[in-house]
Amino acid sequence: MFRSFLKRHFWLILTIILTIPAFIWFLKPGQYYNMHDDMQVIRQLQLEKCLIDGQIPCRWSPDLGFGYGYPLFNFYPPLPYIVGQVFRTLGFSFIATVKLAAIAQILFSSLAMYLLASSIFGPLGGSLAALFLTYAPYHAVNIYVRGAMNEAWASVFFPLIFYFSMSLIQNDKKIFGILGLGLSFTGLLLSHNPMALTFLPFLSVWILYWLLTNPKNKIKKSVKSLLISGLLVIGLSSFYTLPVLFETKYVQINNMFENYYHYSVHFVSYFQLFFSNFWGDGSSVWGTEDKMSFMIGYLHWIIPVLTSIYFAYHFIKKRKLTKLQYLTLILILLGFFSAFMTHQKSLLLWTIISPIQKVQFPWRFLNHTVFLLSLSVAYLAVFIKKMPFVKRHIFYFFTIIILFLLNLNYFHPLVQGPITDEQKFSGQAWTNLVTSGITDYLPKTSPKAPQTAANFVVDEISPVNSAQVSGLKKGTDWLFFNANVIDKSTITIAQIYYPGFQITDNNKTIKFKTDPIYGRMQIELSPGYHQIYVKLQNTPIRLISNYISFLTWLSLLIFLTYQLYGKIHQRRRD
C-alpha cells in the first residue's frame, strides 16, 4: 500500500521535500529577523486580544496608536493573523507564530500551484510550476526582506482561483467549482485587497479563455455559476469589505499614497527586472538606486522566452498551435505585461486606470508576474514528455538544480538574531511596535498623532483633583471607571473617538466632545457618583456586514454538513 501511495503521489511528495529549503531558516528556535514591516507580532497580539475579549470580528486594536487605539482590522486584511492564531492556540510564542505562519504560506502556495499546474500539465509540470513559484526571488523579498505577509498570502490564492474557475467552467460538478472559487477569492480579499484588484484583469482573461474553448451550450451555465460564486464571495467577505468601502472616509489614509508612497516614485528599470542580481534589505527609492531587489529571476523569464520562440517556430512550420500551447502563450504574455506594469513606460495606464494607484508600489505587480510565468514554465513537462524516462527525469532535476543554484541563497534573512516575546513586548521595542505606522488608519477626529503613551483609561481630569476615579478597567474596544466628582469636572478619556463609540453614565447614554488636538473623548460630569462605560458599537454598515457574513458562513456550514451527512448515509446504504 505504501509503494502504491508513493508511486501515485511521487511528484507531490518530491515537491514538498524540495520546498523545505525555502523555509528551513524558520525552524531555528529563538531566532528572529529584521524586516521592513516589523508589525507582525503586534498585529497577532491585537487579533488575539480581540478574540479573547469577544470582539469578533476584530475592528479596534487597543494598543496601537501609542495605546490610544485605532481601527486596524476594520481596514487591514486579517487572514494571515487568523492562520497565526491557530499556532497561538497550540501554545507557540508570538515570535514562533510569525515564523510558522510564514512556513504555512510557503507550503500552501507551493501546494496550490501544484494543484493548478498538475491539473493542466500533469504531475511533473505541477512540480516545476510549484517550485518556480516558491523560489521566485520576489517571493523571498516578500517573506525575508519586506515581511509583507499579507501580500505573500495573496499568492496562495492566485492558483486556487485559477484552478476552481477552470473547474467550474469545464466540469459538470458546478457546486465544487462555485464553493472553491468563492472561498478562494474570499481568501484573497482577506489577505491583500490591492492584490485582488490588480488580479482581476488576469483572471478575466483566464476565464474568457476557458469559456471560449468550452462547448457553446455550456457557456450560459458557466457564467451563471461564476455569478453565483461572486455573490458567495460578497457574502463571505462582507464583514471586511463593506467597512473598507464605506468607512475609509473616517480615517486618515491620504498619507499612505502621498510623497514617498506615491506610485510614481517606485517604478523599476528593465535592468532591475531582467539582469540585475543585486540583493539587499534596504528600501525602494526613486530611480534605480533601490536597496532591495526587483528581479523576476533568470530562469523565470528565460524559459518563457525560449518557449515563445519554440511556439513561433512551431506555428511557422505547422501553421497552428495546440490548445495547450495557446494557453501557455497567453500566460507568458500576461506575465510580461504584468512586468511591464512595474516600469515607467506604463505610466499612461497608471494615470488612466486610477484605482490601481492605491497599490502604492508598481513593483507589486511582480506577484502576478512570477505566478503567471511560473505557471507557464510547466509547459516544459509537455515538451519533454516524449523523452525516455531517464532523460526526462535528468532534465527535470537539472532544471531544479539550476533554479536552486540561482535563487536558493535568497531564502534567509540578511540580519537575524535571538529575541523573546518578553523582549519584543517591552521597552523601546514595544514603543516602536505601538507607534509604527501610527498615522496609517488614525481616525480623522485626531488631527495630530499621539506623541506620548496613553494613560490607563483616564488621561486627564480638569480641574486637577476635582474628581477621584477608581475601578479602572479596559478591554479591546471598551473602558470602564467609577468617578466620584467633587466639583464640576471635565474628564479626558484615553481613547480616540471613532464613529460607533458610545458613552454611558449609570447605564444612560451621555453626550461627549473630542479634544481638538488628539481627538480623545471628553465628558463633563457634575458633582456626584458616576459609573462610566465606553464602548465601540457597530455602525449600521458594520452591523449589516456582520449579519450578511454570519448568515452566509452559517448557510455554507449547514450546506457542507448536509452534503457530508448525505455521502456518509449513502455509503452505509451501499
C-alpha positions in Angstrom: 0.0 0.0 0.0 2.8 2.4 0.8 4.5 1.7 -2.5 1.2 2.4 -4.3 0.7 5.7 -2.4 4.3 6.7 -3.1 4.0 6.0 -6.8 0.7 7.7 -7.1 1.9 10.9 -5.3 5.6 10.8 -6.1 5.8 14.3 -7.7 3.7 15.9 -5.0 5.9 14.4 -2.2 9.0 15.4 -4.1 7.7 18.9 -4.4 7.0 19.2 -0.7 10.5 17.9 0.1 12.1 20.4 -2.3 10.1 23.2 -0.9 11.6 22.7 2.6 14.9 24.6 1.9 12.8 27.7 1.2 11.7 27.8 4.9 14.4 25.9 6.7 15.7 29.0 8.4 12.3 29.5 10.2 12.9 26.2 12.0 15.7 27.8 14.0 14.4 28.2 17.6 14.5 31.6 19.2 15.7 33.4 16.1 14.0 36.4 14.6 15.0 38.8 11.8 14.8 42.4 10.6 12.0 43.1 8.1 10.5 46.3 6.6 7.1 45.6 8.1 8.1 44.6 11.6 4.5 44.7 12.8 3.7 41.0 12.6 3.9 40.2 16.3 1.8 43.2 17.4 -0.9 42.6 14.9 -1.0 39.0 16.1 -1.3 40.2 19.6 -4.1 42.6 18.8 -6.1 39.9 17.0 -5.7 37.5 19.9 -6.8 40.2 22.4 -9.9 40.8 20.3 -10.8 37.1 20.2 -10.3 36.6 24.0 -12.3 39.8 24.6 -15.2 38.6 22.3 -14.6 41.4 19.8 -15.5 39.3 16.7 -14.8 40.4 14.1 -11.8 42.4 15.4 -12.1 46.1 14.5 -10.4 48.1 17.2 -6.8 47.4 18.1 -6.3 48.8 21.6 -2.5 49.0 22.0 -1.7 50.7 18.6 -1.6 54.5 18.3 0.6 54.7 21.4 -2.1 52.9 23.4 -5.0 55.1 22.2 -6.0 52.5 19.7 -7.2 52.7 16.1 -9.4 50.5 13.8 -6.6 48.4 12.2 -8.6 45.3 11.3 -11.5 47.3 10.1 -9.3 48.1 7.1 -6.3 45.7 7.2 -6.9 42.2 6.0 -6.9 39.7 8.9 -6.3 36.3 7.2 -2.5 35.8 7.9 -3.2 36.5 11.6 -6.2 34.2 11.7 -3.8 31.5 10.4 -1.3 32.6 13.0 -3.9 32.3 15.8 -4.1 28.5 15.1 -0.4 28.3 16.2 -1.0 30.6 19.2 -3.9 28.3 20.3 -1.4 25.4 20.1 0.8 27.2 22.6 3.5 28.7 20.4 5.1 32.1 21.2 4.3 35.2 19.1 7.8 35.0 17.6 7.4 31.4 16.7 3.9 32.0 15.4 5.1 34.6 12.9 7.7 32.1 11.6 5.3 29.2 11.5 2.7 31.3 9.6 5.5 32.1 7.1 6.2 28.4 6.7 2.5 27.7 6.1 2.4 30.4 3.4 5.4 28.9 1.6 4.0 25.4 1.8 0.4 26.3 0.9 1.4 28.5 -2.1 3.5 25.6 -3.4 0.7 23.1 -3.0 -1.9 25.4 -4.5 0.3 25.9 -7.6 1.0 22.2 -7.8 -2.8 21.6 -7.8 -3.4 24.0 -10.6 -0.4 23.2 -12.8 -0.7 19.4 -12.5 -4.4 19.5 -13.5 -3.3 21.1 -16.8 0.3 19.9 -17.5 0.5 16.7 -15.4 2.3 16.0 -12.2 5.8 16.8 -13.5 4.6 20.1 -14.7 2.9 20.7 -11.4 6.1 20.2 -9.6 8.0 22.5 -11.9 5.5 25.3 -11.6 5.2 24.9 -7.8 9.0 25.1 -7.3 9.4 28.0 -9.6 6.7 30.0 -7.7 8.3 29.0 -4.4 11.8 30.0 -5.4 11.0 33.2 -7.3 13.3 36.0 -5.9 10.3 38.3 -5.3 8.8 35.6 -3.1 12.0 35.8 -0.9 11.7 39.6 -1.0 8.1 39.4 0.4 9.0 36.9 3.1 12.6 37.6 4.2 13.1 41.3 3.3 9.8 43.2 3.4 7.9 40.9 5.8 4.9 41.6 3.6 3.0 38.6 4.9 -0.4 39.7 3.6 0.9 40.2 0.1 2.7 36.9 0.3 -0.5 35.1 1.3 -2.2 36.5 -1.7 0.0 34.2 -3.8 -1.6 31.2 -2.1 -5.0 32.1 -3.7 -3.9 33.1 -7.2 -3.5 29.4 -8.3 -6.6 28.3 -6.3 -8.7 30.9 -8.0 -7.4 29.9 -11.4 -8.0 26.2 -10.6 -11.6 26.5 -9.3 -12.7 28.9 -12.0 -11.3 26.5 -14.6 -13.0 23.5 -12.9 -16.3 25.4 -12.6 -16.3 26.0 -16.4 -15.0 22.6 -17.5 -16.8 20.2 -15.2 -20.4 19.3 -14.6 -19.9 19.4 -10.8 -20.6 23.1 -10.6 -21.1 23.1 -6.8 -17.4 22.1 -6.3 -16.3 25.0 -8.5 -18.7 27.6 -7.1 -17.7 26.8 -3.5 -14.0 26.5 -4.2 -13.9 29.8 -6.2 -15.9 31.6 -3.7 -13.7 30.5 -0.7 -10.5 31.2 -2.7 -11.4 34.7 -3.8 -12.6 35.4 -0.3 -9.2 34.3 1.0 -7.6 36.7 -1.5 -9.7 39.6 -0.3 -8.9 38.8 3.3 -5.2 38.6 2.5 -4.5 41.7 0.4 -7.3 43.7 -1.3 -5.0 45.7 -3.7 -3.7 42.3 -5.0 -7.3 41.2 -5.5 -7.9 44.4 -7.5 -4.9 44.0 -9.8 -5.5 40.3 -10.2 -9.0 40.7 -11.7 -7.8 41.6 -15.2 -5.6 38.5 -15.4 -8.4 36.4 -14.0 -10.8 37.8 -16.6 -8.6 36.7 -19.5 -8.2 33.3 -17.9 -11.9 32.8 -17.5 -12.6 34.1 -21.0 -10.1 31.6 -22.4 -11.9 28.6 -20.8 -15.3 29.9 -21.7 -14.3 30.3 -25.4 -12.7 26.9 -25.5 -15.6 25.1 -24.0 -18.8 24.0 -25.9 -21.0 26.9 -26.5 -24.0 25.3 -24.9 -22.2 25.3 -21.6 -21.2 29.0 -21.6 -24.5 30.2 -20.2 -24.5 27.8 -17.3 -20.8 28.6 -16.6 -21.5 32.3 -16.5 -24.4 31.8 -14.2 -22.2 29.7 -11.9 -19.5 32.3 -11.9 -22.0 35.0 -10.9 -23.3 32.7 -8.0 -19.7 32.3 -6.9 -19.3 36.1 -7.0 -22.3 36.5 -4.7 -20.8 33.9 -2.4 -17.6 36.0 -2.2 -19.6 39.1 -1.4 -21.5 37.3 1.4 -18.5 35.6 3.0 -16.3 38.7 2.9 -18.8 41.4 3.7 -17.7 41.8 7.3 -14.5 43.2 6.0 -15.1 44.5 2.5 -18.2 46.7 3.3 -16.5 48.7 6.1 -13.5 49.1 3.8 -15.7 50.5 1.1 -17.9 52.7 3.2 -15.9 53.7 6.3 -12.5 54.5 4.9 -13.7 58.2 4.9 -13.4 58.1 8.7 -9.6 57.5 8.8 -6.5 59.3 7.5 -5.2 57.3 4.6 -4.0 60.0 2.2 -0.5 59.8 3.8 -0.4 56.2 2.5 -0.4 57.4 -1.1 1.5 60.7 -1.0 5.1 61.8 -1.1 7.3 58.7 -0.7 4.3 56.4 -1.0 3.1 57.9 -4.3 3.1 55.2 -7.0 5.1 57.3 -9.4 8.2 57.1 -7.2 8.5 53.4 -7.4 8.8 52.3 -11.0 11.7 50.0 -11.7 14.0 49.6 -14.7 14.3 46.7 -17.2 17.8 46.1 -15.9 16.5 45.6 -12.4 13.8 43.2 -13.7 15.8 41.0 -16.0 19.5 41.3 -15.5 20.4 42.7 -12.0 21.4 40.1 -9.4 21.6 42.7 -6.6 20.3 41.6 -3.2 19.7 43.8 -0.2 17.2 44.6 2.6 17.1 48.4 2.1 14.2 50.5 0.8 12.7 51.3 -2.6 13.6 54.8 -3.8 13.0 57.0 -6.8 15.2 56.0 -9.7 17.3 52.9 -9.9 19.3 53.2 -6.7 17.0 50.9 -4.8 18.5 48.9 -1.9 16.1 46.0 -2.5 15.8 43.5 -5.4 13.1 43.5 -8.1 14.4 40.7 -10.2 12.0 38.3 -11.9 14.6 35.6 -11.8 16.8 34.5 -14.7 15.1 31.1 -15.4 11.7 32.6 -14.7 11.9 34.8 -17.8 14.4 32.9 -20.0 12.4 29.7 -20.1 9.1 31.6 -21.1 11.1 33.5 -23.8 12.6 30.3 -25.2 9.1 28.7 -25.0 7.6 31.6 -27.0 10.4 31.2 -29.7 9.6 27.5 -29.9 5.9 28.3 -30.4 6.7 30.7 -33.1 8.8 28.1 -34.9 6.1 25.5 -34.4 3.4 27.9 -35.8 5.6 28.8 -38.9 6.2 25.1 -39.5 2.7 23.7 -38.9 0.5 26.8 -39.2 -1.2 26.1 -36.0 -0.8 25.8 -32.2 -2.4 23.3 -29.8 -4.9 24.4 -27.2 -2.3 24.0 -24.5 0.3 26.0 -26.5 -2.2 28.9 -26.9 -2.9 28.8 -23.1 0.8 28.8 -22.3 1.4 31.7 -24.7 -1.4 33.6 -23.0 0.2 33.1 -19.6 3.6 34.2 -20.9 2.1 37.4 -22.5 0.2 38.2 -19.3 3.3 37.6 -17.2 5.4 40.0 -19.3 2.5 42.5 -19.4 2.5 42.4 -15.6 6.2 43.0 -15.6 5.6 46.0 -17.9 3.3 47.5 -15.3 6.3 47.9 -13.0 8.1 50.1 -15.5 7.9 53.8 -16.1 6.7 53.2 -19.6 3.3 52.0 -18.2 2.7 55.4 -16.6 -0.1 56.2 -19.0 -2.0 53.1 -17.9 -1.5 54.1 -14.3 -2.8 57.5 -15.0 -5.9 56.3 -16.9 -6.8 53.4 -14.5 -6.7 55.4 -11.3 -7.9 52.7 -8.9 -4.6 50.8 -9.3 -2.8 53.8 -7.9 -3.9 52.6 -4.5 -1.4 49.7 -4.9 1.3 52.2 -3.9 4.2 50.4 -5.4 4.1 49.4 -9.1 6.6 46.6 -8.4 3.8 44.8 -6.5 2.8 43.6 -9.9 5.7 41.2 -9.7 3.4 39.0 -7.6 1.4 38.4 -10.7 4.5 38.2 -12.9 6.1 35.3 -11.0 2.8 33.5 -10.7 2.0 33.6 -14.4 5.5 32.9 -15.7 6.0 30.1 -13.1 2.8 28.5 -14.4 3.9 28.8 -18.0 7.2 27.0 -17.1 5.0 23.9 -16.5 4.8 23.5 -20.3 8.3 22.0 -20.1 6.6 18.8 -18.9 4.7 18.6 -22.2 7.9 19.5 -24.2 9.9 16.6 -22.6 7.0 14.2 -22.4 8.3 12.1 -25.4 11.8 11.8 -23.9 12.9 8.5 -22.5 12.1 8.1 -18.8 15.7 8.6 -17.6 16.4 11.6 -19.8 13.1 13.2 -18.8 14.0 13.0 -15.1 17.5 14.1 -15.7 16.1 17.2 -17.5 13.8 17.9 -14.5 16.5 17.6 -11.9 18.9 19.6 -13.9 16.4 22.4 -14.2 15.7 22.4 -10.5 19.4 22.3 -9.6 20.0 25.4 -11.7 16.9 27.0 -10.1 18.4 26.3 -6.6 21.9 27.5 -7.6 20.5 30.8 -8.8 17.8 31.5 -6.2 18.1 29.4 -3.0 20.6 31.8 -1.4 17.9 34.5 -1.2 15.8 32.4 1.2 17.2 33.5 4.5 17.3 36.8 6.4 20.2 39.2 5.9 20.0 40.3 9.6 19.0 37.9 12.3 19.4 37.3 16.0 17.8 35.8 19.2 14.8 37.5 20.8 11.9 36.5 23.0 8.3 37.7 23.2 9.1 39.5 26.5 11.9 41.4 24.8 9.8 42.3 21.8 6.9 43.5 24.0 8.8 45.7 26.4 10.9 48.9 26.5 11.8 50.7 23.3 10.8 47.6 21.2 7.2 47.9 22.5 7.2 51.6 21.8 8.4 51.0 18.3 5.6 48.5 17.7 2.7 50.6 19.0 3.8 53.8 17.2 5.0 52.3 13.9 2.6 53.4 11.1 0.7 55.4 13.7 -1.0 57.6 11.0 -2.0 54.8 8.6 -5.5 54.3 10.0 -5.7 57.1 12.5 -9.3 58.4 12.8 -9.8 61.8 11.2 -11.0 63.1 14.6 -7.3 63.1 15.6 -5.6 65.8 13.6 -2.3 65.1 15.3 -0.9 61.6 16.1 -0.3 61.0 19.8 3.1 62.0 21.0 3.2 60.2 24.3 1.8 56.9 25.6 -1.8 56.9 26.8 -2.6 56.6 30.4 -4.7 53.8 31.7 -8.3 54.6 30.9 -8.2 58.2 32.0 -5.8 60.8 30.6 -6.7 64.0 32.4 -9.0 65.4 35.0 -9.7 69.2 34.8 -9.6 71.0 37.2 -7.0 68.8 38.9 -8.3 66.9 42.0 -11.9 67.8 41.1 -12.8 64.1 40.8 -11.5 60.8 42.0 -11.5 57.8 39.7 -11.4 54.1 40.7 -12.2 50.7 39.4 -10.5 51.4 36.1 -10.9 48.5 33.6 -10.1 48.3 29.9 -10.8 45.8 27.2 -10.1 45.9 23.5 -13.0 48.2 22.5 -14.3 49.3 25.9 -13.3 51.2 29.0 -14.9 51.4 32.5 -14.3 53.5 35.6 -16.1 55.0 38.6 -15.8 58.7 39.2 -16.5 60.5 42.5 -16.9 64.1 41.3 -16.4 66.8 43.9 -16.6 69.8 41.6 -17.8 70.1 38.1 -15.1 68.2 36.1 -14.0 67.5 32.5 -12.5 64.1 32.2 -10.4 63.3 29.1 -10.6 59.6 28.4 -7.5 57.8 27.0 -9.4 56.8 23.8 -9.5 58.4 20.4 -13.0 58.9 19.1 -14.1 56.8 16.1 -17.7 56.5 14.8 -19.6 54.0 16.9 -18.1 54.8 20.3 -20.8 55.5 22.9 -20.5 56.5 26.5 -23.0 55.7 29.2 -23.2 57.1 32.8 -25.0 54.8 35.2 -26.4 53.0 32.1 -27.7 56.2 30.5 -26.2 57.4 27.2 -24.5 60.8 27.6 -23.1 63.3 25.2 -19.4 63.9 24.9 -16.9 66.0 22.9 -13.5 65.4 21.4 -10.4 67.4 22.2 -9.3 69.3 19.1 -5.7 68.1 19.0 -5.7 64.3 19.5 -9.4 63.5 19.2 -9.7 62.0 22.6 -13.2 61.7 24.1 -14.1 64.2 26.8 -17.0 64.2 29.2 -18.3 66.8 31.6 -19.6 65.5 34.9 -21.5 67.2 37.7 -20.8 66.6 41.4 -21.8 63.1 42.5 -21.1 59.4 41.8 -20.8 58.3 38.2 -20.2 54.9 36.6 -18.8 55.5 33.1 -18.7 52.8 30.4 -17.2 53.5 26.9 -17.9 51.0 24.2 -17.4 50.8 20.4 -20.8 49.9 19.0 -21.5 48.8 15.5 -22.4 51.4 12.9 -25.2 50.4 10.5 -22.6 49.3 7.9 -20.7 47.1 10.4 -23.9 45.6 11.7 -25.3 44.8 8.2 -21.9 43.4 7.0 -21.6 41.3 10.2 -25.1 39.8 9.6 -24.5 39.2 5.9 -21.2 37.3 6.6 -22.6 35.4 9.6 -25.6 34.2 7.7 -23.5 33.3 4.6 -20.9 31.4 6.6 -23.6 29.6 8.6 -25.5 28.6 5.4 -22.3 27.3 3.9 -21.5 25.3 7.0 -25.0 23.8 7.1 -24.8 23.0 3.4 -21.4 21.3 3.7 -22.6 19.4 6.8 -25.7 18.2 4.9 -23.6 17.1 1.9 -21.2 15.2 4.2 -24.0 13.6 6.0 -25.6 12.6 2.7 -22.4 10.9 1.5 -21.9 9.0 4.7 -25.5 7.9 4.7 -25.1 6.8 1.0 -22.0 4.7 1.8 -23.8 3.0 4.6 -26.7 2.1 2.3 -24.2 0.8 -0.3 
